[in-house]
Every structure is written in C-alpha cells, then in structure tokens.
Amino acid sequence: MRGLAARSGLRPASVTAACLLLAAALAWVLVASGLEAGGAEGYGATRMVLLHATLPRLATALIVGAALSLAGALFQHVLRNPLASPTTLGISAGANLTLVVATLFFPAILGIGRDLVALAGSAAVAAIVMSLGARRGFSPFSLVLSGLVISLWCGALAAILTYLNHRYLASLFIWGAGSLSQQSWDIPLSLLWKVAAIAAVCAAIVRPLSILELGEESASALGVRLFQLRFVAISAAVVLSALVTSAVGVIGFIGLLAPIVARLAGARRAPALLLWSSLIGAGLLFCADAAIQLAAGAFSDFLPTGAITAIFGSPLLLLLLPRLKTRHRIMQAPPSIRRRPLSVPLAGGLILTALLLTVMLAIFLGRGFNGGWEWLGSVTLHDILPLRAPRVLAALASGAMLTVAGVLLQRLTGNEMASPEVLGIGPGATFGLAVGIFVVAAPGLSVQFGLAAAGAFIVLFVILAFAMRSGFAPERVLLAGIALSAMIDALVGALAGTGDPRALLLMRWMSGSTYSVDNATAVSLAMAAVLAVGAAFLARRWLDLLPLGPSPAAAIGLPLKRVRLLLFALAGLASAAATLGVGPLSFVGLMAPHLAREAGLVRATAQLTGAAAIGGSLMVLADWLGRIVVFPYQIPAGLMSALVGAPFLVLLLFKRR
C-alpha cells in the first residue's frame, strides 16, 4: 500500500512538472523573440515592452491560475462536489456584474476599493447559492444549477449594461471575458501578496480539511467545528475569486479543470489536492496565455484569455466527464403535482385570456413622443401599428417555439432544468449566426436560419452522443450542455471583443432585440412556430410515455432511438428559429413549462398548449417592458425576459427541497 501511495504521489508531480516545463519553453520563446527583435541593452521600445508588458502578463497568468485553482480545490473539497468552481457556482459572474455596474454608474467607488466591490458581488452570489444548496443537502448538481442560473442572470444584466453603453462595448467585452494584458507590474505585485495571505489561511486549516475526509460524524467526534471550517474555506475561495475578477475579469474553467486534473493524477488528500491544483492551474493558464501571445502576436491584447481557456477547457471537461464519479442526480420532473387548484379547462382558459390581454396591452399601450403614456387611438393607429405588430408577433412566435423546445427537452431527459438555454442549443444557434455575420457579407433570413440550425444541431449531436453513452442520465446531459454553452459563449465573446463593427450586430442578436423585425421576418417566425407546435402535438403520445422511463416505454412499443432523434431534431429546429427573434438568453424555454405544470397542466397536450401560450405571453410582456422601462431607450426582449426569468428560477429552486 505504501509503495502504491508513493507511486500515485509521483503522478501529480509528473503532471505538474510536464505542465511547468511546457510553460517554461513557451516563456523562453516569448522572451527570446522579444530580445532578438530589440536587443537586451538600452531602453529600446521592444525591451520596454518585454519588461513592462510581456513579463508582467506572464507573472499575472501564474498568480491568477494558482489562485483560481486553489479556490476551485477548496470548493470541491469542502462541498464534496467535483463540479464546483468559481465559474460554475457563479462567484466570478457576481463579481463581474458589480464591477460593471460600478464602472458605468459609480466610478468613484472603484477608487475607494475595487477589490471590495468585487468581493461584495461574489459574497452575495455565494450566499444565495449556498442557501439554495443547503435546502437540497448540498447536492452537487443542485449547487451547479443554482450557480448556473445566477451566473446567466448576472451575465444578462451585464450584457444589458454593455449594450446600452456602446462606447465601452469592446473594452467591456475584453475585460469581462478575462484579459491578462498588462502595462506595468502593479497588478501582479498587488495580487501576489493578497493571494499569498489567503494561501496562508488555507495552510492553517489544511489539517481539519484532511480530517473532514473521514466524514462529518468522525470529524465532529475529533473536535472539528464543521460550520466554522466550511465558512472559512468557502470565504477564502470567494475572496480569491473576487480578487482575480477585480484584477483581470472572468477566467473560465481553470478553477474547475486544475483540481480535476490533480485528482485524476492521484492527489486525493487535502494537502496534496490544494498544492498540486494550484501548481497545475498556474501552469495551465500560463501555457494558454503564452500560446495566445505567440499565435496572435500584436493582436493578443484583443483576444481575452478567459474566453480562450473556456474554448479549450470545455472540450477537456467533456473528455473528463465519463471519468467523474457522481452519486447525486438532479431531481426528476414529477409526474403530477399534489394539488390542483384549477381544472384543466379553467387553467387553459385563464392562460389564453392572459395571452390575449398581454398582446392587446403590448400593441395599444405605450409611451408617446413626450414620454407620457398613450393608448393607441384612431389617429395614431395607422402610423404606430405597423411598427408594433411585427415585434409582438415575432416575440409571441419565438416564445412559443422556445417553450415547445423546453417541454420536449424536459420530457426527453427527465430533467426539469433542461431547456434550450441551459443545454447550449440557443448559444449554438447564436454561434451559427456569428459565423454568418463574419463570413457572409449580407446573410438573408434563410441563410441566417440555416446557419442557426446548423449550430444548434452540432450542439444537439454532441449532447446526444454523451446522453447515449450515459444512458440519458440527466446530470450527464446537463453538464455536457453547460460545457458546450460556456465554450460557445466564449467563442462569441472572443469575436465580439475584437472591436469589429459587426460585433454590435452580433450583440443585438445575442440580446434578442426585436426592434428591427419587419413584416416578412415576423410572418416567417409565426409560420415556423405553427409548424413546431403542430409537430409537437403530433408527438403527444410519445411525450406522455417518455417520462415513464426507458424500459416501460420500450415495453409498450415506443421506438426509443427513433423517437429521441426526432424529438431532439424538433427541439433544435425550434430553438434555432426562436434565436433569430429573441436571442439565446431568454429563459422562457425553462420557465414556461414549470408554470404550466404548476397550473395543473401535466399531460403532454395540455402542457404544450398552456406552456406555448405562457411562453408567448412572457416574451410579449418582456418586449413591452423593454420598450417602456428606460424610455426612450430600449432593453432587448431576450435580456429583459432573462432578468425576470432567472429570479423566478431561483425562487423555484428555493421552494423545492
């Protein structure tokens, strides 16, 4: 046993040594090329760039990589969650949002303490996520889902603020996606002593962290105060995440991957896990940033390192996913609800009435030229109706299609948190649109739909492959969607951060703005919605049988492979079409099926009808609110619905144990 332990102890050391050797080789290439270009003597421009830009950037990469990896290792060890990290728990997103708000509206606060502003956002998100996790016994996937929902909400709000401040568009994209670009030694030196202080705190609690491996009861019997230990460890991880986000923005996936690599390499005990995770994370981020500088050259400052780490980290996470041993599973969608305050006909009638009232409100009530409220009369009807009606129709159709896709995905995977937004189908469609913007000069509606469908189907294909390998286990499907969504968002963010004027058009598509929808686009979306909803109704028997489970459904005679392929394809097409209208961040595909189920619409036909009406109503309401809340400015419908949808989902998670 000792020989085996010794051999396994060498494995993380070998991985770390290989990573650091590669980092040293890349660093030498960078330094040598700089010295050869400008010489090592005097005060030439190349030498000054090397001393005050290149070397500080490399030092920052080492410090940031070590800090994020240490934070991820603390989260994973204390929470017993192999998926926990500053990114998946939303800690970095909370810090990023507060910094964006302070930068745009309260810049004086940043002079008092930028780190404190970031820490306030991180602490608030951590408190919400932990309170939600406590209600579900700190189940790994409930924590990740809570963090994901809050992270997407913070990202949506930050996107709104960026969208409304176009002059800061490129800089906010680059910084928010994690930029290690430096012009002096101030940031790395400031980070060094702060991270060292937190590392000293971690060293002081490493012994009780080791005892915690024996189990909570044994650790308590040995005198470990569990609450205080968790509080100190989580606080240290939150502070590390906030410090990094304050300095360089959001660096994705390093805090998740480095502890996983260390654990797979043989680091099991707390001291070894914390040490090797930090060293491996420092080497990984150093290699990634050095490779960016070598590949991009003078344009490396416009390529956010955090986006690049997410691009390469997501596939690695997908490769590691089958090796992760997860014992907790996400709560299955209940076949029925305990109470039905309303009958199905009454609930359906109320939902359809609400839909009609919402559409009438969105068309006839708005803000006039003088800023006051105006009801559309006979005088203004001829001028205003052609502008509002296409927007309302596009929002209604897109909301219905996203909702239908959400119902299909939830019944297919048995996962009540599945939706086009969470599984990455919406971001996949957006990536297809991004390719069209940057490759095709003027893509028409048909080309846009084709590219969006291609992006959605690529994501669906990858998710389906992982689902089939895992027997459609809900947590595997969910994690694959999270990883793909992060990778696609990083790719789109990297494109937007280049400063290309087309990034503004891409931003509008991502945010789901309907203000430029014309009659042809609205009619096309409406026709697509009719086809998608109609196809879903034809599959209502399949949708009623799938929640029974694979074995009972197959025993009844359901051809599972063909049914799953067809329903996944329908969900992908509906998501791709809806993305053209309201973007990938709406949350309607996740929210409306829950509202329909809470109203008592459980069977497939009733849920599809009610959910489609609810989803359409929510998108129309979001579009109307976006027009009037900050009049004369407008908030895109997709982002507005995300702002409303994410708090709803947090309440839903908090309500259900």
C-alpha positions in Angstrom: 0.0 0.0 0.0 2.8 2.4 0.8 4.5 1.6 -2.5 1.3 2.3 -4.3 0.7 5.5 -2.4 4.2 6.6 -3.2 3.8 5.9 -6.9 0.5 7.7 -7.0 2.1 10.6 -5.2 4.6 11.0 -8.0 1.9 11.2 -10.7 0.6 14.7 -9.8 4.2 15.8 -9.5 4.9 14.4 -13.0 1.9 16.2 -14.5 2.9 19.4 -12.8 6.5 19.1 -14.0 5.4 18.5 -17.6 3.0 21.5 -17.4 5.6 23.8 -16.0 8.3 22.6 -18.4 6.0 23.4 -21.3 5.3 26.8 -19.7 9.0 27.5 -19.4 9.6 26.6 -23.0 6.8 28.9 -24.2 8.1 31.7 -22.0 11.6 31.3 -23.4 10.2 31.6 -26.9 8.4 34.8 -26.0 11.3 36.3 -24.2 13.9 35.3 -26.8 11.8 36.7 -29.6 11.5 40.0 -27.8 15.2 40.2 -27.1 16.2 39.3 -30.6 13.8 41.9 -32.1 15.1 44.8 -30.0 18.2 43.8 -28.2 18.8 43.3 -24.5 20.6 46.5 -23.9 19.5 50.1 -23.5 15.9 51.3 -23.3 14.6 50.3 -26.7 10.8 50.1 -27.2 11.0 46.3 -27.6 12.9 45.9 -24.3 10.4 48.2 -22.5 7.5 46.1 -23.8 9.2 43.0 -22.6 9.9 44.3 -19.1 6.7 46.2 -18.5 4.1 44.2 -20.6 5.2 40.7 -21.5 6.8 39.7 -18.2 4.1 41.2 -16.0 1.5 39.4 -18.1 3.2 36.1 -17.7 3.6 36.7 -13.9 -0.1 37.6 -13.7 -1.0 34.3 -15.5 0.9 32.3 -12.9 -0.7 34.1 -10.0 -4.2 34.1 -11.4 -4.0 30.4 -12.4 -2.8 29.4 -8.9 -5.4 31.5 -7.2 -8.4 30.2 -9.2 -7.2 26.6 -8.9 -6.8 26.9 -5.2 -10.3 28.4 -4.9 -11.7 25.5 -7.1 -10.0 22.9 -4.9 -11.4 24.5 -1.8 -14.9 24.5 -3.2 -14.7 20.9 -4.4 -13.2 19.5 -1.2 -15.5 21.3 1.3 -18.7 20.9 -0.7 -17.8 17.3 -1.8 -18.7 18.5 -5.3 -16.3 17.6 -8.3 -18.1 20.3 -10.4 -17.7 23.2 -8.0 -15.6 26.2 -9.1 -15.7 30.0 -9.2 -17.2 29.7 -12.6 -19.9 27.0 -12.1 -21.0 28.5 -8.8 -21.5 31.9 -10.3 -19.0 33.6 -7.9 -16.9 35.2 -10.7 -20.1 36.3 -12.5 -21.3 38.1 -9.4 -18.0 40.0 -9.0 -18.0 40.9 -12.7 -21.5 42.3 -12.5 -20.8 44.5 -9.6 -17.7 45.8 -11.2 -19.5 46.6 -14.5 -22.2 48.5 -12.5 -19.6 50.4 -10.6 -17.6 51.2 -13.7 -20.6 52.6 -15.6 -22.5 54.4 -12.9 -20.4 54.7 -9.7 -16.8 55.0 -10.8 -15.9 56.9 -7.6 -16.5 53.7 -5.6 -13.7 51.9 -7.5 -11.2 54.5 -6.2 -12.2 53.5 -2.7 -11.7 49.8 -3.2 -12.1 47.8 -6.4 -11.5 44.6 -4.6 -14.2 45.4 -2.1 -16.7 46.0 -4.9 -15.9 42.6 -6.4 -16.0 40.9 -3.1 -19.5 42.3 -2.4 -20.8 40.7 -5.6 -19.1 37.4 -5.0 -20.3 37.2 -1.4 -23.9 37.9 -2.4 -23.9 35.2 -5.0 -22.1 32.8 -2.7 -24.8 33.4 0.0 -27.6 32.7 -2.5 -26.1 29.6 -3.9 -25.2 28.1 -0.6 -28.6 28.8 0.9 -30.2 27.1 -2.1 -27.7 24.2 -1.8 -28.5 23.8 1.9 -32.1 23.1 1.1 -31.1 20.2 -1.1 -28.4 18.7 1.1 -25.7 20.4 -0.9 -26.3 18.1 -3.8 -23.5 18.7 -6.4 -25.9 19.3 -9.3 -28.3 21.5 -7.3 -25.4 23.7 -6.4 -24.1 23.9 -10.0 -27.6 24.5 -11.3 -28.2 27.3 -8.8 -24.8 28.8 -9.7 -25.5 28.5 -13.4 -28.9 30.3 -13.2 -27.4 33.1 -11.2 -24.4 33.3 -13.5 -26.6 33.6 -16.5 -28.7 36.3 -14.8 -25.6 38.3 -13.9 -24.3 37.8 -17.5 -27.7 39.0 -18.9 -27.7 42.1 -16.8 -24.0 42.9 -17.6 -24.9 42.4 -21.3 -27.8 44.9 -21.0 -25.5 47.5 -19.4 -22.9 46.9 -22.1 -25.5 47.1 -24.8 -26.7 50.4 -23.5 -23.2 51.8 -23.4 -21.9 51.2 -26.9 -18.8 53.3 -26.5 -17.5 50.8 -23.9 -18.5 47.7 -26.0 -15.2 46.3 -27.0 -13.3 47.1 -23.8 -16.1 45.7 -21.5 -16.2 42.5 -23.7 -12.4 42.0 -23.5 -12.2 42.8 -19.8 -15.3 40.8 -18.9 -14.0 37.8 -20.8 -10.8 37.8 -18.8 -7.9 39.8 -20.2 -4.3 39.3 -18.7 -2.9 42.2 -20.8 -0.7 44.4 -18.6 1.2 47.7 -18.9 3.1 47.6 -15.6 3.9 45.4 -12.6 1.2 46.9 -10.4 -1.4 44.3 -10.8 0.8 41.1 -10.4 2.6 42.6 -7.4 -0.7 43.6 -5.8 -2.2 40.2 -6.5 0.9 38.3 -5.2 0.7 39.4 -1.6 -3.1 39.2 -1.4 -3.1 35.6 -2.8 -0.2 34.7 -0.5 -2.2 35.9 2.5 -5.2 33.8 1.6 -2.9 30.8 0.9 -1.5 31.2 4.4 -5.1 31.0 5.8 -5.6 27.8 3.7 -2.4 26.3 5.1 -3.7 27.0 8.6 -6.9 24.9 8.0 -5.3 22.1 6.0 -5.3 19.7 8.9 -9.0 20.0 9.7 -9.7 19.8 6.0 -7.8 16.5 6.0 -9.8 15.2 8.9 -13.0 16.2 7.1 -12.3 13.3 4.6 -13.2 10.9 7.3 -16.8 12.0 7.2 -18.8 14.6 9.1 -19.5 12.5 12.1 -15.9 11.3 12.5 -14.6 14.8 12.0 -17.0 16.2 14.6 -16.0 13.5 17.1 -12.4 14.5 16.6 -13.2 18.1 17.5 -13.6 19.7 14.1 -16.1 22.5 14.0 -17.8 21.8 10.7 -19.7 25.1 10.2 -16.7 27.3 11.1 -14.4 25.2 8.8 -16.7 25.4 5.9 -17.3 29.1 6.4 -13.5 29.8 6.5 -12.8 27.6 3.5 -15.6 29.0 1.3 -14.8 32.5 2.4 -11.2 32.0 1.3 -12.3 30.7 -2.1 -14.8 33.6 -2.6 -12.1 36.1 -1.7 -9.6 34.5 -4.2 -12.3 34.6 -6.9 -13.2 38.2 -6.2 -9.5 39.3 -6.2 -8.9 37.7 -9.6 -12.1 39.0 -11.2 -11.3 42.5 -9.9 -7.8 42.4 -11.4 -8.3 40.7 -14.8 -12.0 39.8 -15.3 -13.6 36.3 -15.5 -11.1 33.5 -16.3 -13.3 30.5 -17.1 -12.7 26.8 -16.3 -9.2 26.9 -14.8 -10.7 26.7 -11.3 -12.7 23.6 -12.4 -10.1 21.8 -14.5 -7.0 22.1 -12.5 -8.4 20.3 -9.4 -10.0 17.6 -11.6 -6.6 17.0 -13.3 -4.8 16.9 -10.0 -7.4 14.4 -8.6 -7.2 12.2 -11.7 -3.4 12.3 -11.4 -3.5 10.9 -7.9 -3.9 13.8 -5.5 -6.5 12.6 -3.0 -5.7 14.1 0.4 -6.5 17.8 1.1 -2.8 19.0 1.4 -1.8 17.3 -1.9 -5.0 18.4 -3.7 -4.6 22.1 -2.7 -0.9 22.2 -3.5 -0.9 20.3 -6.9 -4.1 22.0 -8.0 -2.5 25.4 -7.5 0.7 24.5 -9.4 -1.2 22.7 -12.2 -3.6 25.7 -12.6 -0.7 28.1 -12.7 1.0 26.1 -15.4 -2.2 25.6 -17.5 -3.1 29.3 -17.5 0.5 30.3 -18.2 0.6 27.9 -21.2 -2.7 29.1 -22.5 -1.8 32.8 -22.3 1.7 32.3 -23.7 0.2 30.3 -26.7 -2.2 33.2 -27.3 0.6 35.7 -27.4 2.7 33.6 -29.8 -0.2 32.8 -32.1 -1.9 36.2 -32.2 1.2 38.4 -31.9 0.3 42.1 -31.8 -3.5 41.2 -31.7 -3.1 39.2 -28.5 -4.4 42.1 -26.4 -7.7 41.8 -28.2 -8.1 38.1 -27.5 -9.5 37.6 -24.0 -7.5 34.8 -22.2 -10.6 33.8 -20.2 -12.6 33.2 -23.4 -9.7 31.1 -24.8 -9.5 29.0 -21.7 -13.2 28.3 -21.8 -12.9 27.4 -25.5 -10.2 24.8 -24.8 -11.4 23.9 -21.3 -14.9 22.9 -22.3 -13.8 20.0 -24.6 -11.4 18.8 -21.9 -14.2 18.8 -19.4 -16.3 16.8 -21.8 -13.5 14.3 -22.2 -13.1 14.0 -18.4 -16.9 13.8 -17.8 -17.2 10.0 -18.2 -14.4 9.5 -15.6 -16.1 11.6 -12.9 -18.0 9.6 -10.3 -21.1 11.4 -9.4 -23.6 9.9 -7.0 -26.2 12.6 -6.9 -28.8 13.1 -9.6 -30.8 16.1 -10.4 -34.4 15.9 -9.2 -36.7 14.3 -11.7 -39.7 16.1 -13.1 -42.7 15.0 -11.0 -45.4 13.0 -12.9 -48.0 15.0 -11.2 -48.5 17.7 -8.6 -50.0 17.3 -5.2 -52.6 20.0 -5.5 -54.6 21.2 -8.4 -56.3 24.4 -7.5 -57.7 24.7 -11.1 -59.2 22.3 -13.5 -57.5 21.8 -16.9 -60.2 23.7 -18.9 -60.3 26.6 -16.4 -56.5 26.8 -16.3 -56.3 26.8 -20.0 -59.0 29.4 -20.3 -57.2 31.7 -17.9 -53.9 31.3 -19.7 -55.4 32.1 -23.1 -57.2 35.1 -21.6 -53.9 36.4 -20.2 -52.3 35.9 -23.6 -54.9 37.9 -25.3 -54.7 40.7 -22.7 -50.9 40.8 -22.9 -51.0 41.1 -26.7 -53.6 43.9 -26.6 -51.5 45.7 -23.9 -48.3 45.4 -26.0 -50.0 46.8 -29.1 -52.2 49.5 -27.9 -50.4 50.9 -24.7 -47.0 52.6 -24.9 -45.0 55.8 -24.3 -45.6 58.8 -26.6 -43.1 61.3 -28.0 -43.4 63.4 -24.9 -42.7 60.5 -22.6 -46.2 60.1 -21.3 -48.5 57.1 -21.5 -50.7 56.9 -24.6 -53.4 54.5 -25.7 -53.3 53.9 -29.4 -56.2 55.7 -30.9 -57.7 56.1 -34.4 -55.3 58.9 -35.2 -52.0 57.1 -34.3 -53.2 53.6 -35.2 -52.2 53.9 -38.8 -48.6 55.1 -38.0 -47.8 53.0 -34.9 -49.5 49.7 -35.6 -47.1 48.7 -38.5 -44.2 49.2 -36.1 -45.5 47.4 -33.1 -47.4 44.5 -34.6 -44.4 42.7 -36.2 -42.5 43.0 -32.9 -45.4 41.5 -31.0 -45.9 38.7 -33.5 -42.1 37.9 -33.5 -41.9 37.8 -29.7 -45.1 35.7 -29.5 -43.8 33.1 -32.0 -40.3 32.9 -30.6 -41.6 32.5 -27.0 -43.9 29.7 -28.1 -41.1 27.9 -30.0 -38.7 28.1 -27.1 -41.3 26.8 -24.8 -42.1 23.8 -27.0 -38.4 23.1 -27.2 -38.2 23.3 -23.4 -41.1 20.8 -22.9 -39.6 18.4 -25.4 -36.2 18.5 -23.7 -37.5 18.2 -20.2 -39.6 15.1 -21.1 -36.8 13.6 -23.2 -34.1 13.9 -20.5 -36.3 13.5 -17.4 -34.6 16.7 -16.2 -36.8 19.6 -15.0 -33.9 22.0 -15.6 -33.4 21.1 -19.2 -34.1 23.9 -21.8 -32.5 25.4 -25.0 -30.8 28.0 -22.8 -29.2 25.6 -20.3 -28.3 22.8 -22.7 -26.5 25.2 -25.0 -28.8 24.8 -28.0 -29.7 28.5 -28.1 -26.0 29.6 -27.8 -25.2 27.0 -30.6 -27.7 28.7 -32.8 -26.2 32.1 -32.0 -22.7 30.8 -32.9 -24.1 29.8 -36.3 -25.4 33.3 -36.7 -22.0 34.7 -35.7 -20.3 32.7 -38.3 -22.7 34.0 -40.9 -22.1 37.6 -39.8 -18.3 37.3 -40.1 -18.2 35.1 -43.2 -21.2 36.0 -45.3 -21.4 39.7 -46.4 -25.1 40.1 -46.0 -26.8 36.9 -44.9 -30.6 36.8 -45.6 -33.2 35.3 -43.4 -33.0 31.9 -45.0 -29.2 31.9 -44.6 -29.5 33.0 -41.0 -31.9 30.2 -40.2 -29.7 27.6 -41.9 -26.6 28.7 -40.1 -28.5 28.9 -36.8 -30.0 25.4 -37.3 -26.5 24.1 -38.1 -25.1 25.5 -34.9 -28.0 24.1 -32.9 -27.7 20.7 -34.5 -24.0 20.5 -33.8 -24.7 21.1 -30.1 -27.5 18.6 -30.2 -25.4 16.0 -31.8 -22.7 16.3 -29.1 -25.2 16.3 -26.3 -27.0 13.3 -27.8 -23.7 11.4 -28.1 -23.0 12.0 -24.4 -26.5 11.2 -23.5 -26.4 7.8 -25.3 -23.2 6.9 -23.6 -24.6 7.6 -20.2 -28.0 6.1 -20.7 -29.5 9.6 -20.9 -28.6 10.2 -17.2 -29.9 13.7 -16.5 -26.8 15.1 -14.8 -24.5 14.0 -17.7 -26.7 15.6 -20.2 -26.9 18.8 -18.2 -23.1 19.0 -17.6 -22.4 18.5 -21.3 -24.8 21.3 -22.1 -23.2 23.6 -19.6 -19.7 22.9 -21.0 -20.8 23.4 -24.6 -22.7 26.6 -23.7 -19.7 28.0 -22.0 -17.4 27.2 -24.9 -19.8 28.8 -27.5 -20.3 31.9 -25.3 -16.6 32.2 -25.1 -16.2 31.9 -28.9 -18.9 34.6 -29.5 -17.3 36.8 -26.8 -13.9 36.5 -28.4 -15.4 37.5 -31.8 -17.2 40.5 -30.2 -14.1 41.5 -28.3 -12.1 42.1 -31.5 -13.6 45.5 -31.9 -15.1 44.6 -35.3 -18.1 46.9 -36.1 -20.1 43.7 -36.8 -19.8 42.9 -33.1 -22.6 45.4 -32.4 -24.9 43.5 -34.8 -23.8 40.2 -33.1 -24.6 41.8 -29.7 -28.1 42.7 -30.9 -28.7 39.2 -32.0 -27.4 37.8 -28.7 -29.6 40.1 -26.7 -32.7 39.2 -28.6 -33.8 42.6 -29.8 -37.0 42.8 -31.8 -37.0 46.4 -32.8 -35.8 45.8 -36.3 -38.2 43.0 -37.1 -40.1 43.6 -40.3 -43.3 42.0 -41.6 -41.5 39.3 -43.6 -39.4 38.2 -40.6 -42.4 38.2 -38.2 -44.5 36.1 -40.6 -41.7 33.7 -41.1 -41.3 33.2 -37.4 -45.0 32.8 -37.0 -45.1 30.1 -39.6 -42.1 28.3 -38.0 -44.0 28.5 -34.7 -47.1 26.9 -36.2 -45.1 24.1 -37.7 -43.1 23.5 -34.5 -46.1 23.5 -32.2 -48.1 21.3 -34.7 -45.2 18.8 -34.9 -45.0 18.7 -31.1 -48.8 17.9 -30.9 -48.4 15.1 -33.3 -45.8 13.6 -30.9 -48.0 14.0 -27.8 -48.3 10.2 -27.3 -44.5 9.9 -27.2 -44.2 12.7 -24.8 -46.8 11.1 -22.4 -44.8 7.8 -22.5 -41.3 9.0 -22.2 -41.5 10.2 -18.5 -42.3 6.5 -17.6 -38.7 5.6 -18.2 -36.8 3.8 -21.0 -37.8 0.3 -20.0 -41.6 0.8 -19.6 -41.7 3.0 -22.7 -39.9 0.4 -24.8 -42.1 -2.4 -23.3 -45.2 -0.5 -24.5 -43.7 -0.4 -28.0 -42.1 3.0 -28.2 -39.1 3.0 -30.6 -36.8 4.9 -28.3 -33.9 5.7 -30.6 -36.1 7.0 -33.4 -38.3 8.9 -31.1 -35.4 10.6 -29.3 -33.7 11.5 -32.6 -36.9 13.1 -34.0 -37.8 15.0 -30.8 -34.2 16.3 -30.4 -34.3 17.4 -34.0 -37.6 19.2 -33.5 -36.2 20.9 -30.4 -33.1 22.0 -32.3 -35.1 23.5 -35.2 -37.5 25.3 -32.9 -34.6 26.7 -30.8 -32.7 27.8 -34.0 -35.8 29.7 -35.3 -36.6 31.3 -32.0 -33.0 32.5 -31.5 -33.5 34.7 -34.6 -36.2 36.5 -32.8 -35.3 36.7 -29.1 -31.7 35.5 -28.8 -30.3 32.7 -26.6 -30.7 34.2 -23.1 -34.5 34.3 -22.6 -35.1 31.6 -20.0 -38.6 31.2 -21.4 -37.9 27.7 -22.5 -37.0 26.8 -18.9 -39.7 28.9 -17.1 -42.9 28.4 -19.1 -43.1 24.6 -18.8 -42.8 24.9 -15.0 -45.6 27.5 -14.9 -47.8 25.3 -17.0 -47.1 22.3 -14.7 -47.8 24.4 -11.6 -51.2 25.3 -13.1 -52.1 21.6 -13.3 -51.3 21.0 -17.0 -49.4 17.8 -16.7 -50.4 15.7 -19.7 -48.5 16.4 -22.9 -51.3 18.0 -24.9 -52.4 20.3 -22.0 -48.8 21.2 -21.1 -47.8 22.0 -24.7 -50.9 24.2 -25.2 -50.6 26.0 -21.9 -46.8 26.4 -21.9 -46.8 27.7 -25.5 -49.3 30.4 -24.5 -47.4 31.2 -21.4 -44.1 31.4 -23.2 -45.6 33.6 -25.9 -47.2 35.9 -23.3 -43.9 36.2 -21.3 -41.9 37.2 -24.4 -44.5 39.7 -25.5 -44.6 41.2 -22.0 -40.8 41.3 -21.9 -40.7 43.1 -25.2 -43.3 45.6 -24.0 -41.4 46.2 -20.7 -38.2 46.7 -22.7 -39.8 49.5 -24.7 -41.1 51.4 -21.7 -38.8 50.8 -18.7 -35.9 53.1 -19.8 -37.8 55.1 -22.4 -36.7 56.5 -24.9 -34.0 53.8 -24.7 -35.0 50.1 -25.2 -33.9 46.9 -23.5 -33.9 43.9 -25.8 -36.7 41.4 -25.1 -34.4 38.4 -24.7 -32.4 40.1 -22.0 -35.5 41.5 -20.3 -37.1 38.1 -20.1 -33.8 36.7 -18.7 -33.8 39.3 -15.9 -37.4 38.2 -15.0 -36.8 34.5 -15.6 -33.7 34.0 -13.5 -35.1 35.3 -10.2 -38.2 33.1 -10.8 -36.0 30.1 -11.2 -34.0 30.9 -8.1 -37.3 31.1 -6.2 -38.4 27.8 -7.8 -35.1 26.1 -6.6 -35.5 27.6 -3.2 -39.1 26.4 -2.9 -38.4 22.8 -3.8 -36.4 20.6 -1.5 
